[in-house]
Amino acid sequence: QRMRKSYRLRMTESVVNSVRQKARLMAEKSRGGNVQPPPPMPWVQSVWVFSGAFLTLLLLSALSAAFTDSTGYSIVLGPFGALMTLQYGLTPAPASQPRNALYGQVISLSIALVVNLFMPAG
């Protein structure tokens, strides 16, 4: 009996210490892990990022309107704003690489379709 209690106590302490260590590591990572932020983007590059994202979203909005008029279905434009910001503003970032952007859109669309299948809107 006593050995079981001490074993349980040791295991509980081990799990608690592990959770504390992981929580500490997560908090440190969320603060940036003592890494300095990158330098600010030059204003000329900011203008190009804004104009590229704006014109791309304008084109997508026009395509969505034409598609809606002809078929009755529209293109969901919400996630494209963040995608355009990544594509034009943070081109070397791993999340803005074409493969990751495409996979992200496909995965999020698949999740939305499954959710809509089980919980229809309407």
Secondary structure, 3 states (H helix, E strand, C coil): CHHHHHHHHHHHHHHHHHHHHHHHHHHHHHCCCCCCCCCCCCHHHHHHHHHHHHHHHHHHHHHHHHHHHHHCCCCCCHHHHHHHHHHHHCCCCHHHCHHHHHHHHHHHHHHHHHHHHHCCCC
